[in-house]
Amino acid sequence: MLDKLTFVIGGCRSGKSRFALETALRITAERRIFVATAVAFDDEMRSRVERHRQERGPGWVTVEAPDDLPAAIERHGSAAGDLLLVDSLGMWVSNRLVRGADPARIEAEIPRLARALATAAGPVVAVADEVGLGLVPDTALGRAFRDLAGLLNQAVAAAAGRVVLVAAGLPLTLKPAPEAGR
């Protein structure tokens, strides 16, 4: 199943979502499902969600999964002809923490989420923030987010056949490793 999961990571405003969408659009699919983890809790966030919806264009089914992302992927990833674009894993971690979930419980859910992404019947493109390149957060909640996001990214990268880091709009393939001498 490794070849069906593409994992796209990058920093904030790195171009990772745009790259993931372009990748997803190049994949042949009977149905395209966008699995959204964002919660539009204010006008600015509603504007972002709408902008992303317009960028996708028509023909996408949107599934909102801010809390139980593993179950949503298991439920909507069961048809071989369906493509899932999951954006973003970091937002899912944030949602769970902000709603008071115990970090240990979130960490325990990581293997199920990675397995759901890797074993979906059709292709999956998953997006996440790379948060390990910045400062150590000064709050316990911030450190918990950083740690959980890093653990989740490691688990998904291990399960994926393709991992792409996007920085400044430029994709760098991390997995499979580029051939030596190229």
Secondary structure, 3 states (H helix, E strand, C coil): CHHHEEEEEECCCCCHHHHHHHHHHCCCCCEEEEEECCCCCCHHHHHHHHHHHHHHCCCEEEEECCCCHHHHHHHHCCCCCEEEEEECHHHHHHHHHHCCCCHHHHHHHHHHHHHHHHHCCCCEEEEEECCCCCCCCCCHHHHHHHHHHHHHHHHHHHHCCEEEEEECCEEEEEECCCCCCC
